[in-house]
């Protein structure tokens, strides 16, 4: 993998995350229908101007865009420095605009047909609420989102298929993509009994003890049930977060096992160090960034064994280093980076010059760089 002229090790982790933030905001963000005060990420760059209602916009990608902006906003508060080095809106203010624009683009409501989408937005809104409180800013938008989304998520938690959350309003599939982020959201709201029930369901129905990883879900099929045995990076992340929030000795043991399972089954060593695998483009382009976010939480969890914290931190740090080393800086001397969809492959290969770049993959790299920055702070 080629290394840019400025050696990655010479750049502070927070500066790298700032560059990723500037790249996403600069390349992908447009007003909705040209309306002032709106702010939404487009699916691809280059993209149409303005952003029209009929074009793909990917609700759950916006949730992770908000999460990344909250990460940048937290660093702004700590350092007292604007993420882009300028005087424009803060990262937190941009996140609030995205949240408001999601509601506008979603026909003046936060609820949609997919419970996993709503869980991700609920998590992002809750983090934005906390950031706004710390910064002394208005909390109206994130609190409105939380109030709208909580009953939707609660309604999807039923005894059908043994427990868990439905994936969407068709109610024929209960899976980790919906159950895990919802459980984490419930945990942060103090609903520990509900979280306990959801995690017990996960452990009983979707945990692969041999691989120490969680499977995708359970579908209704011909009057029976069929396990979907696919394993994805992003499913492991919020389960890990929920286990850490529960924090009992048994949950912490399972969290440690999960970190080991990720290292053994969802990482590879292209350059002599473990790098997390990725899942291509489209929705899959977000998956590994999500895992990196919660591995960073494990790296900071003092109740986990030191070797588990070290392993989690190493997976994040090496993956972030690979994304950074393989980036392609475009737009001349003042250009911004394009990141590969796969940290083991250079961006010039993943996205040859002249091809469209997907927002999901750039958010994935940004999330991973933010995770690495948080680890450096501990």
N, C-alpha and C positions, 0 to 999 in steps of 0.2 A: 504494500500500500504506500503511495507516495506521501511524503511528509512536507508540508508547506515550509517556506523559508524560515518563518518564525517558529521555532520549535515549540510544540504543544506544552511541554513542561514549563516553558518560560511564562505562560499566560495564567494569571489567577483564574480560578474556577468561576468566580462571579463575573469576571470580564467576559469569559466565553459565553456564559448564559446571557449576558447583556447583548452580545453580538447576535446570538440566536433570536432573542426577542426582537431586535431591530430588523432582522431579516424577515421574520414572519409578519410583523406589523407593516413593514415597507412593501413586501411583495404580495401579500394575500388579502389585505383588509380593504374593504370598500364600504361606502354608505349604502344602505338599502334604499333603492329607488332614488338615490341622490338626496335623501332627506337629511337635513342637519341633525347632528346629535346621534345618528345611528352608526353602528360599527359592527361589522360581521366579516368573518373569514370566508373567502371563496375557496372552492374545492381545488382549483388548479391555478397556477401562475405560468404563463400570462393568462389573464382573465378579462371578461367583458367589463366595460365601464358604462353606466353604473351597474350595480348588482340588481338583477331583476327577480321578480317573484317566481318565475317559472324555472329558474335554474337550480341545480342541486346545491344544497346548502348544509346538509348533514348536521342535524340537531346535536348529536352527541360529540361531534368534533368541536363544536362551539363550547361545550362544557369543559373539554380539556384545554381549549384555548383560554377560557376564563381561569382555570386552575394554574396554567403557566403564568398568566398575568398576575395572579395572586402571589405566586412565588417571587416574581420580579418585584412586586410591590412590597413584599416583606423585606427584600434586600434593600430597597429604597429607604425604608424606615430605619433599618439598622445602620446604613452607611450615610444617610442624609444626602444621597446623590441620585439624581434622576437616571432611570435605567438607560436612556439614550443620550445622557450627558447634556440635555437641552432644557428648555423651559416649557415644553408642551404638557399635555395631560399626563398625570402620573399613571403608572401601570394599573393601580387600583381603580382610578377613574375610568380608564379604558375598559376594565373588566365590568364595571357597572353599566357602561354603555352596551357592551355585548349582551349582558343579561337582559337589558331592556329591549334590545333589538331582537333577541330570540323570541320574546313574547310577541312583539309586533309581527315578526315573520311567521310565527306560529298562530296567526289569526287571533291575537289578543288573549292568548292563554298560554300557560306553561305546560299543561298536560298534553301528552300525545299518546300514540297507540302502543308504545314500547316502554315497559317498566325499567329495562336496563338504561335506556336513554334518560328517563326521569331520575333514576338513582344517581347517575353521574352528574346531572345538573344540580340535584339537591346537594350533593357533596361539595360541588364547586361554589354554590350559593352560600352554603354554611361557612366555608373558608373565607369567602368575600365578606360576609357579615362580620366575622372575627377581625379581619384586616381593617374594615371600616371603623369598627369600635376602637381598635388600637390607635388608628390615625385620627379619631375624632370626627369622622365623616358620617354622612347620612347612611342609614341602614335600611331604608324603606324598600328598595328593590330586592335585595337578597332575602329580606324577611317575608316579602310578599311571595317570592318564589317558593320558599320553604313551606309557607302556609298552604300553598296550592298543591305542592307535590307530596307532602307527608301522607294525607289520606289516600292518595292514589297508590302509593307504595304499600301502605297498610292493607289496602283492599286486595292486593295481589298475593298476600301471605295467607294461604288457606291450607286445610288438611289434605287436599287432593294430592295424589302421588306421594303421600307420606309427609308432606311439608314443603318448605322452600317457597320461592316466589315464581309466579308465572313470568314468562319472557314478554308476552304481549297480550293484547285484549282478546285474542282468539282462545287463550287459556287451554292450549293443548301441549305446552312444553314448559317445564320448570327447569331452570338451568343456573349454572354458576355465574354467567355474565349479568344476570339480574339479581340473584340472591346475594352475592358477595358484596357489591357496592351498596345495596340496600341495607345489609346487615351492618356494614361499617357506618352508614349514616344513622341508623337506629342507635348504634353504640354511642355515637357522639352526641345524641339527644338524650342519653341516659336510659334507653329502653332495654335494659340488660336482659330481662327475661325473654323478650322477643329475639334478641341476638343469640341468646343461648339456644333457643329452639332452632333457629336457622343454622347455627353452626353444628349443632348435633345432627341435623338432617344432612348437611354437607359431609360430615364425617362418616355417617352411617351409609349414605347412598352413593356418594361420588368420590370418595377418597380411594386412590390406588395405593395400597400400602407398600407394594413392591417397588414402585417408582417414587413414592412419597410426594405425589402430585394429585391435583384434583381434576376430574373429568368434566366434560362440558355440560351434560344435563340428562334429563329423562323425558321422553316423549310418550304421549298416549298413542297406542298403535293397535288397531283392531280389537278394541276393548281391553287391551293389556297395556304393558309398559315396556319401553325399549330404551336402554341406556345408550346415550351418544358418547362414545369413549374418546373423542378427540381431546387432545391436550394443547392448550394455548398458554402463552406467557401471561397474558393479561388476566386470565382467571386466577392465577396464583397470587397476584398482587393484592387485590382487596381482601381475599381470604386471609392472607398474612396480616393485613392491617386489622381485620376484625379479631383475629387471635391475639394480637398484641393489645388491643383495647380490652378484651375480656381479662387477660392477664393472670388467669389461674395457673398453678403449676402444670396441669395437664395441657392447657392451651399453649403455654410457653414451650413445652416439650414438642408439641405438634408444630409450632412455629419454627423451632430449630430444625426439625426434620424436614419441613417444607423448604427452608433455605438450602439444606443439603440436597433435596430432590431437584431444586432448580439448578444447582451447580452441576449435578450429575446428568440431568436429562435435558436441560434447556440452555446449555452453554457449550461453546466450542473454543478451541485454542488455535486460531489462524496464525498468530504471531508469537506463540509461546506463553500466552496468558489468557485466562478465561474471558470470553466475550459472549454476551447473551445472544441467542438466536433471535431472528425477526421473522415476520410473517408477510413479507411482500408489501404491496401497496393497498389502496382502498382502505377499508376499515382496518385491515390487518396492519397497515402502516402505523397505527397508534399503539399496538398491543404491547410492545416491549418497553416503550416509554412508561406505560402504566406500571408494569412490573418494577422498573427501576425506581419509581416514586416510593413504593412500599418497601423495597429492599433498603432504601435509604433510612426509612423508619426503623427497620430491623437493626441496621448498623448503629443507630443511636439508642437502642433499647437496652438500658443497663441491666434489666432482668434476664436478658439472654446470655448464654455463655460467651466469653470473650472470643473464642474461635469462631462462633457463629456470626458475631458482629463483624469480625474481621473478614470473614468470607463474603458476607452480604456487601460490605463496603468495597471489597476488591472487585466483585462482579460489576458494581455500578461504576467505579472509577475506571476500570479497564474498558468498559463499553463506551463511556463518555470520551475517554482518550482516543478510542478508535474512530468514533464519529468525528471528533475534532481533527484528527490527523488526516482523515480521508475527505475533508470538506473541499469544495471548489469555490473559490471567491470569484464572483462575477459582477460585472458592472464597472470595470476599470479600477483605478487605484483606490477609489472610495467605495468599492463594491462591498457587498454583503455575502455571507456564505450560503451555499446550497449544501445540504447534508445528504448523504446516501440513505437509501431505504434499508441498507444492510451495513452495519458497522464493519463487517469483514471485507467490504468491497468499496473502492473509491467512488466518490460522487460522480466523477467523470465517466465511470462505467455505468453506475446506477441511473444517472440522469445526464446523458451526453449533451453537450451544448446545443441549444436550439430546441430541445424537447421540453414539454410541459412538466412542471414539478407539482407534486401533490402536497396539499396542506397537511394531511395526516402524517406523512413521513417527516416533515419538518417539525411538527409538534412533538413527534416521538423523540427526535434528537434534542430538541429544546428541553423537554421533560427530563431526559437523561442528564443533560448538562446542569440543570437546576438541582437534580438529585445529588450529583457529584459536589456541587457547591455547598449543599446543606451538610454533607458528610465532612467537608473541610472545616466547617464551623464548629464541629463537635470535638 
